[in-house]
């Protein structure tokens, strides 16, 4: 394919780059001659920065322009190839239509099988009804067992209350016996201290 001729492109940023570079060189010369002194350093730094920025911008724009000029013809070639692929896909669509007819026949057979499965499902529903009745009877028995368990729990609560009372009574009696024993010990000690002991 013949390469497309592009009109000349003027990138203004290259001009700015040349101007800023010339300005930087002029500032460097004047600084070397001692004309600008400290101002020359500042102007030189500004010139270098402007040169770098404008140079990067100019190169970026030139690269984009070159890429655009080379990419458009390639895109035309790719479009032609995509058209060919579209034709191939149309042929494949015809083949897929034939396959769709076969799938329709298979769908009819699957419909017949589905009807048989529905009949089987009806029988399973009847079995499920009988199982539900059995479950209901088991639930009734479970309720009765729960009621009996509630009665046993009530009896257990009463027995626990009685045991608590017995524990309280036992504790009171134990504390009473302990008090009486301590008082007897005190009386015995007083008697030992006050009664005269026989001479040896």
Secondary structure by P-SEA (a helix, b strand, c coil): cbbbbbcccccaaaaaaaaaaaaaaaaaaaaaacccaaaaaaaaaaaaaaaaaaaaaaaaaaaaaaaaaaaaaaaaaaaaaaaaaaaaaaaaaaaaaaaaaaaaaaaaaaaaaaaaaaaaaaaaaaaaaaaaaaaaaaaaaaaaaaaaaaaaaaaaaaaaaaaaaaaaaaaaaaaaaaaaaaaaaaaaaaaaaccccccc
